[in-house]
């Protein structure tokens, strides 16, 4: 099946990884746009049923595109611009946040 999110123009590339796999994103892309262009549609698994989810609204309203970026969970992939050497990982279930040490 042909990727419906294929590029129509080219710009400088930025190297990122998704689950350890290198991806050549384009400068200025959001993480969601870069992953979709690379053929990735499964960004997270829901906490209750484990259902695969991916971007839906592409404007930060639906939260279906949550991923871990550079170790920080529950980031909206559609709202974050790619950066060189960015490490993006699929989010499995609910985010696991570290306890706040500042009590």
N, C-alpha and C positions, 0 to 999 in steps of 0.2 A: 504494500500500500504506500502510495506517495505521501510524503510529509506535507500536510496542508499549511504548515508554518514555515515553509522554505523561504530563504532569503530572496529578495528581488534586487537588492543593492548590496554593495560591499563597503566596509569601512575597516579601520585598523582592528586587529584582533587582540583579545585579552584572554590569557590562559587561566581557566578555573578548573576545579574538579567537582564531579558529582558522584558521591559514594566511591571516591578514589579513582574514578575514570576521568581522564583529561578531556576537557571540552574547550574548543576554540570559540569563545563568545565574541561579539562585536562591541567595541567601545561605545558606551552610552546605553547599552541594553540593560534592562532589568534582569535580575536572576531568572524570573519566570520566562521572559522572552527568550533568553539564551538557552534555557533548558528545552523549551518547546521547539525552538529552531533546530536543536540537536536531536529531536525525536523523543525526548523524555516527557511523558504525560502523567506519570505516577509520582507525585511529590510527597505524599504522606499517607498514613493509614489512620483511620478514625479510631479513637480510644475505645469505643464500645464494641463495634462489630469487626473492626480491622479492615473495613472497606477502603479500597484505594481511592484517593482523591487527587485532583490536580486543579490548576487555575480555572476559575470560572468567570469572575467579573473583571479581572486585570486592573482594578482600581482601588483595592484595599478594603472593600466592603464585606466580602464574603468569608475571608479567612480560610479558604480551601487550599491555598498554596503555601501553607506553613512548612518551613524547612529549618534545619539547623545551619547556621552560617558561621564559620570559624569558631565552632563550639558553642555558639549561643543559640538555644532552642527557640522555637515558635516565632521565627522571623517571617514576615510576609514577603515571599519571593517577588511579588509584583511591585513592591514598593522600594526595593533595594537595587541600586545600580551595581553591576559587576565591577570588581577590582582585581588587579593582577594577583594571582596565586590564591584567590578566594577558595575556601573549602566548603562546599555545600553538601549536606547529607540529607537523605530522606528522613522525615520524622515519623517514628513508629509510636502511635498512641499519643497520650498526653505528654506535654513537655515536663521534664524533670528538672526543676530549678534547684540550685544550691541554696542552702539555708543562709539567711542574711546574718553575718557575723556581728554587725553593728547593732547591739541591743541597747 
